[in-house]
Amino acid sequence: MSEKEIQFARMAILYELRLIFANGEKKEYTKEELLELLDKIAMSKAEP
């Protein structure tokens, strides 16, 4: 993977997080909730 592709992947993940937070009903998240969201994103990226 080239450096440009890595940067693109990072930005895509950040944007995905932004959409989750922007469209969510909650205004505040606990540490556990944030970790759960990150885990879900990581697992979805690992699936073929």
N, C-alpha and C positions, 0 to 999 in steps of 0.2 A: 504494500500500500504506500502510495507516495505521500509526501508531507501535505500536499494540497488535499488529497482524499481524506487524510486523517483530520485535518482542520474542518473540512466539510462535515464529516461524521460528528465531530464535537459540536458544531453549530446546530446540526439537526437535532441532537439530543437535548441541547439547551432549549431549542425552540419547542420541542415536544413537552418539556417540563413547563415552559411558559404557558402553553395551551392548557395543560392540566390544571394549573393554578388559576388561570384566567377564567376557565369554564367551570371551575369547581364552586360549590356552594359555600365552602368554608373561607373565612378570612384569615384564620390562624391554624397552623398545623403543629402537632407535637413532633418531637424528634423521631419517635417511632413511626408516625404516619409518613414523614418524609423518607425515612429509610425504606418503608414498604413501597412507596411509589418508585424509588430508585431501583429497588429489587425487581419490581414488575417490568420496568423498562429494560433492565439488563437481561432478564430472562426472555423477554420478547425479542431482543436483538440476537440472542444465542440460538433461537429456534431457526431451523432451515427454511 
